[in-house]
Amino acid sequence: MRDLRRNRRRGRDQHAERRQKGKLKIGVNIPTPDEIKGIIANVKGRWRPLLVVAIFTGLRASELRGLRWRDVDLKANELHVRQRADRFNVIGKPKSAAGERAVPFGTFVTNTLKEWKLACPKSDGDLVFPNGAGKVESLANIINRGLIPAQGAKAKYTGLHALRHFYASWCINRPADGGLGLPPKVVQERLGHSSITMTYDRYGHLFPRGDDAKELDAAEQALLA
């Protein structure tokens, strides 16, 4: 029993250490706003609407590949995640119950999708982002023909998870810093995380502390007024 407890404690310590070392960094794991602007400006053809939706909704690659038009409400500016396409291109349920969610988006995404809907290949599965044959698009094609070329000669980000990380940071950042300033629970729901712990483990260090110099000065002055 002592050995078992010792192993569990060691496992927790190692997990905490990995989590500390693995903190996501802006400009390293998370694209900067300027890098995102560059991707949007450079991405071409059928990859443009896909990457725009990825950037401004934070959907997982599997959720993007399984997204259906019937789950996109262009009047309400909202999409619903109800299915995903796995690495074998098989359609199934989201990763967890929390994965089934509604994600709002703005006018830029709406207009991009309206334009894309007119050119989108027909698909038996009603897919928003099918390949040219109307089947599930492969992740490799999205990355190698869409994401990487959109970054120019030296592509820094080689996975769609980078765009999901950006979306998370955008949700978290203060409005004064160009973000949405959403509460942690809402960020969890938008990302489809099964627990708030998962959100904090991944993105907790990005949330504003609320005790920087300006905010402390304002709080002191309000208290002493």
Residue pairs with C-beta under 8 A, 6 or more apart in sequence:
19 201
23 205
24 30
24 165
24 202
24 203
24 205
24 206
26 32
26 169
27 35
29 162
29 165
30 162
30 165
30 166
30 169
31 39
31 156
31 157
31 162
31 163
31 165
31 166
33 178
35 151
35 156
35 157
36 55
36 163
36 166
38 150
38 151
38 152
39 51
39 55
39 147
39 150
39 151
40 48
40 51
40 52
40 55
42 149
42 150
42 151
42 152
43 51
43 52
43 146
43 147
43 149
43 150
44 149
44 150
46 116
46 119
46 129
47 142
47 145
47 146
47 147
47 150
48 112
48 116
49 112
49 113
49 115
49 116
49 128
49 129
50 64
50 129
50 137
50 142
50 146
51 146
51 147
51 150
51 163
52 108
52 109
52 112
53 59
53 64
53 67
53 79
53 105
53 109
53 112
53 113
53 128
53 129
54 61
54 64
54 160
54 163
54 164
54 167
55 163
55 166
55 167
56 105
56 106
56 108
56 109
56 167
57 79
57 103
57 105
57 109
57 167
58 103
58 163
58 164
58 167
58 168
58 171
58 190
58 191
59 67
59 81
59 103
59 164
60 84
60 95
60 160
60 161
60 164
60 192
61 139
61 142
61 159
61 160
61 161
62 84
62 85
62 86
62 87
62 95
63 81
63 84
63 94
63 99
63 192
64 128
64 129
64 142
64 160
65 84
65 85
65 89
65 127
65 129
65 136
65 137
65 139
65 142
66 83
66 84
66 85
66 91
66 127
66 136
67 79
67 81
67 127
67 128
67 129
68 82
68 83
68 125
68 126
68 127
68 128
69 117
69 120
69 126
69 127
69 128
70 126
71 79
71 80
71 81
71 82
71 83
72 79
72 80
72 113
72 128
73 79
73 80
74 110
74 113
74 114
74 117
77 104
77 105
77 106
77 107
77 109
77 110
78 102
78 103
78 104
78 105
79 102
79 103
79 105
80 100
80 101
80 102
80 103
81 94
81 99
81 100
81 101
81 102
81 103
81 192
82 94
82 100
83 91
83 92
83 93
83 94
84 91
84 92
84 93
84 94
84 95
84 99
85 91
85 92
85 136
86 92
87 139
89 135
89 136
89 138
91 125
91 136
93 99
93 100
94 100
94 192
95 192
96 192
96 194
97 194
98 188
98 189
98 192
98 193
98 194
98 195
99 192
99 194
100 192
101 189
101 190
101 192
103 190
113 128
116 128
120 128
120 129
120 130
121 130
121 131
121 132
121 133
121 134
122 134
123 130
123 134
123 135
124 134
125 134
125 135
125 136
127 134
127 136
127 137
129 137
130 136
130 137
131 137
131 138
131 141
139 160
142 160
143 158
143 159
143 160
147 155
147 157
147 158
147 159
147 160
147 163
148 155
148 158
149 155
151 157
157 163
164 191
167 190
167 191
168 187
168 191
168 202
168 203
168 206
169 179
169 203
169 206
170 178
170 179
170 180
171 179
171 180
171 182
171 186
171 187
171 190
171 191
172 179
172 180
172 181
172 182
172 187
172 203
172 206
172 207
172 208
173 179
173 180
173 181
173 206
173 208
174 181
174 208
175 181
181 208
182 190
184 196
184 199
184 200
184 207
185 196
187 199
187 203
188 195
188 196
188 198
188 199
191 199
193 199
193 202
